[in-house]
Amino acid sequence: MSTSVTVPWAEALGAALPPLVVQAERVAATVMQGVHGRRRPGQGDAFWQFRPYTPGDAAARVDWRQSAKSDRLFVRETEWEAAQTVAVWCQGGAGMDWRSHKDLPAKRVRAELLLLALAALLFRGGERVRLFGLPRAFSGRGALNALAQNLPRQAEHADDGRIPRHARVVLFSDFLAPLDQTRNRVAALASRSIRGHLVQVLDPAEETLPFTGRVRFEGPGNAEHALVPRVEGVRALYEERLARHRDGLQALAAASGWSFATHRTDQPPEAALLALHRRLAPG
């Protein structure tokens, strides 16, 4: 779009990261208060707690001795024995460097801030974080800086055959590419029993098309451009097509057992981080 402002993403990230990491640590302190990083329900041998039976629990999980003490059934839960690895990816490219106003962060800056803040929460919980395309995972409270420094080395696309089966992944992108492209990548990961989450990061102008009059829209790089003589005349159609595209993203994620969420760069990141962190919690 002709009103865009592109900024060097590394410089913007360096300026915006510290306050967001502090906010993420505060959220982590609230979410994980009193909970050891590995002490959570999951597959393991060490007893953690009894909880009431709920529909859908396997009969083999019922602890009959504990249940015999009352008129209710109880399930025996064990600790999540090993730290889990979460693989993360953030889309690059000129399209993600776009912002509609100088007071807003570029989409890539916000997406990478969300990625790093999520990593801070996961590190605090004793989990490991891996970037698509890199051979090793990062872990520990001191790993956040190393993760940030390695962001430019991540895979160009959300393709990495080394992500282990049954892993969890989080993909940050504007997901404005054709649905088939996203569907194929999600299906390839899901075919290896990988659970995932799609986080769509958009500039508010990409949702509302607030421009008026004659506007020249330019694609990233050498992409074609379009001159619209009266933007307000196509706004309703644009919003309809964007809603249809988003419904498609929601459907393809659900078809693979994944989740989908949207975040706008004019919104505070805390709520998105908290919701995403809760989705990543085992059980």
C-alpha positions in Angstrom: 0.0 0.0 0.0 1.3 3.4 -0.8 0.8 4.6 2.8 3.2 1.9 4.2 6.3 2.5 6.2 8.9 -0.2 6.3 11.5 -0.4 9.1 14.6 -2.5 9.7 13.1 -5.4 11.7 16.2 -6.0 13.8 16.4 -2.4 15.0 12.7 -2.3 15.8 12.9 -5.6 17.6 15.8 -4.5 19.7 13.9 -1.3 20.8 10.7 -3.1 21.6 11.8 -6.4 23.1 12.8 -5.4 26.7 9.5 -4.1 27.9 7.6 -6.9 26.3 9.8 -9.5 27.9 9.3 -7.9 31.3 5.5 -8.0 30.7 5.8 -11.7 29.6 7.7 -12.5 32.8 5.0 -10.9 34.9 2.3 -13.0 33.0 4.4 -16.1 33.6 4.7 -15.3 37.3 0.9 -15.2 37.5 0.2 -18.2 35.3 2.8 -20.5 36.8 2.7 -19.3 40.4 3.4 -22.2 42.7 3.8 -24.7 39.8 7.2 -26.3 39.1 8.0 -26.3 35.4 7.7 -30.0 35.0 5.0 -30.7 37.7 1.9 -30.9 35.6 -0.4 -33.7 34.5 0.9 -35.9 31.7 2.7 -39.1 30.9 4.9 -40.3 33.7 5.3 -42.6 36.6 5.4 -40.2 39.6 2.0 -39.7 41.3 0.8 -36.1 41.3 -2.8 -36.0 42.4 -6.3 -37.5 42.3 -9.0 -35.7 40.4 -12.7 -36.5 39.8 -13.5 -38.7 36.8 -14.9 -36.8 33.8 -16.7 -38.2 30.7 -14.1 -39.2 28.2 -11.5 -40.5 30.7 -10.3 -44.0 30.0 -11.6 -46.6 32.5 -8.0 -47.8 32.9 -7.2 -44.4 34.5 -9.7 -44.8 37.3 -8.1 -45.4 40.7 -10.6 -47.9 42.2 -9.0 -47.9 45.7 -9.4 -44.1 46.0 -12.9 -44.2 44.4 -14.0 -46.8 47.0 -13.6 -44.3 49.7 -16.5 -42.1 48.4 -19.4 -42.2 46.1 -17.4 -40.7 43.3 -14.9 -42.0 40.8 -11.4 -40.6 40.8 -8.6 -40.6 38.2 -5.0 -40.9 39.2 -2.8 -38.3 37.5 1.0 -38.5 37.1 3.6 -35.8 36.6 4.7 -34.6 33.2 8.1 -36.2 33.6 10.2 -34.6 30.9 10.5 -31.1 29.6 8.7 -30.7 26.3 10.0 -29.0 23.2 7.9 -26.4 21.4 9.0 -25.5 17.9 8.2 -22.0 16.7 8.4 -20.2 13.4 7.8 -16.6 12.3 7.1 -15.6 8.7 9.6 -13.2 7.1 9.5 -11.3 3.9 8.7 -7.8 2.8 4.9 -8.3 3.4 5.6 -8.8 7.1 7.6 -5.6 7.3 4.5 -3.5 6.5 2.7 -1.2 8.9 -0.1 1.3 8.1 1.0 4.0 10.6 4.4 5.1 12.1 3.0 4.6 15.6 2.3 0.9 15.0 4.9 -1.9 15.0 5.5 -3.7 11.7 3.8 -7.1 11.6 7.1 -9.0 11.8 8.2 -7.0 14.8 5.0 -7.8 16.7 5.1 -11.5 15.6 8.7 -11.9 16.8 7.9 -10.1 20.0 5.0 -12.6 20.6 7.3 -15.5 19.7 10.0 -14.4 22.2 7.6 -13.5 24.9 6.0 -16.9 24.6 9.5 -18.5 24.7 10.1 -16.6 28.0 7.0 -18.1 29.5 8.0 -21.6 28.3 11.5 -21.3 29.6 10.2 -20.3 32.9 8.1 -23.5 32.9 11.2 -25.6 32.3 10.4 -26.3 28.6 12.6 -26.1 25.6 12.0 -23.9 22.5 13.3 -24.7 19.0 13.3 -22.6 15.9 12.3 -24.2 12.6 15.4 -25.0 10.7 17.8 -25.1 13.6 19.1 -28.4 14.9 19.0 -27.8 18.6 16.5 -26.4 21.1 17.1 -23.6 23.6 16.3 -23.9 27.3 16.7 -22.1 30.6 16.0 -18.6 31.7 19.2 -17.3 30.1 18.3 -18.7 26.6 16.0 -15.9 25.5 18.8 -13.7 24.2 20.3 -16.7 22.3 16.9 -17.4 20.8 16.5 -13.8 19.7 20.0 -13.8 18.1 19.2 -16.9 16.1 15.8 -15.7 14.7 17.5 -14.6 11.4 18.7 -18.2 10.9 15.2 -19.8 11.1 13.8 -21.7 8.2 12.3 -19.5 5.4 9.1 -21.6 5.4 7.3 -23.6 8.1 8.9 -26.8 6.8 11.2 -28.9 9.0 11.3 -32.7 8.7 13.4 -32.8 11.9 10.6 -31.7 14.1 9.9 -34.9 16.1 6.5 -36.7 16.1 4.0 -35.7 18.7 5.8 -32.3 19.2 4.0 -29.0 19.5 4.5 -26.1 17.1 3.4 -22.5 16.9 3.4 -20.6 13.6 3.3 -16.8 13.5 2.3 -15.2 10.2 -0.2 -13.0 8.5 -1.4 -16.1 6.7 -2.6 -14.1 3.7 -1.1 -16.6 1.3 -3.5 -18.8 -0.6 -5.3 -21.3 1.7 -3.9 -24.3 -0.1 -0.4 -23.3 0.7 -1.1 -23.1 4.4 -3.3 -26.2 4.3 -0.5 -28.3 2.8 2.0 -27.2 5.4 -0.3 -27.8 8.3 -1.3 -31.2 6.9 2.3 -32.2 6.4 3.1 -31.5 10.1 -0.2 -33.0 11.4 0.5 -36.2 9.5 3.4 -36.8 11.9 1.0 -36.3 14.9 2.4 -32.8 15.5 0.0 -30.6 17.4 0.0 -26.9 16.4 -1.3 -23.4 16.7 -1.7 -20.8 14.0 -1.3 -17.1 15.2 -2.4 -14.7 12.5 -0.8 -11.2 13.0 -2.4 -8.4 11.1 -2.2 -4.6 10.9 -5.6 -3.1 11.7 -5.8 -1.5 8.2 -5.7 -5.0 6.7 -8.9 -5.7 8.6 -10.8 -2.5 8.1 -9.4 -1.0 4.9 -9.9 2.5 6.4 -8.6 4.4 3.3 -10.7 6.7 1.2 -10.5 8.1 -2.3 -8.0 7.1 -4.9 -5.4 4.7 -3.5 -2.6 2.8 -5.1 -2.0 -0.6 -3.5 1.5 -2.1 -4.0 2.5 -5.7 -3.3 5.8 -6.5 -1.5 8.9 -6.6 -3.6 8.2 -6.6 -7.3 4.6 -7.8 -7.0 2.0 -6.2 -9.1 0.1 -3.1 -8.0 -3.5 -2.0 -8.3 -4.9 1.5 -8.5 -8.4 1.7 -6.9 -10.2 5.0 -7.8 -12.6 4.8 -4.9 -11.6 2.5 -2.1 -14.7 3.0 0.0 -16.6 1.4 -2.8 -14.8 -2.0 -2.4 -14.6 -2.0 1.3 -17.6 -4.3 1.9 -16.3 -6.8 -0.6 -12.8 -6.7 0.8 -14.1 -7.4 4.4 -16.3 -10.2 3.1 -13.3 -11.9 1.3 -11.1 -11.4 4.4 -13.7 -13.0 6.6 -14.1 -15.9 4.2 -10.3 -16.4 4.1 -10.2 -16.3 7.9 -13.0 -18.9 8.1 -10.9 -21.1 5.8 -7.9 -20.8 8.1 -10.1 -21.7 11.1 -11.5 -24.7 9.2 -8.1 -26.1 8.0 -6.6 -25.7 11.5 -9.6 -27.5 13.0 -9.4 -30.3 10.4 -5.9 -31.2 11.7 -6.8 -30.7 15.3 -4.9 -27.4 15.5 -6.1 -24.1 16.9 -6.2 -20.7 15.2 -6.2 -17.2 16.6 -5.8 -13.6 15.3 -3.9 -10.8 16.8 -3.8 -7.1 15.6 -0.8 -5.0 16.0 -2.8 -2.2 17.6 -3.8 -4.5 20.5 -1.7 -5.2 23.6 0.1 -8.6 23.4 -0.6 -9.8 27.0 -4.0 -11.4 26.3 -2.8 -13.2 23.2 0.2 -14.5 25.1 -1.8 -15.7 28.0 -4.3 -17.5 25.8 -1.6 -19.1 23.7 0.3 -20.3 26.8 -2.8 -21.9 28.2 -3.4 -23.7 24.9 0.1 -25.1 25.1 -0.4 -26.5 28.6 -0.5 -30.3 28.6 -4.0 -31.6 29.3 
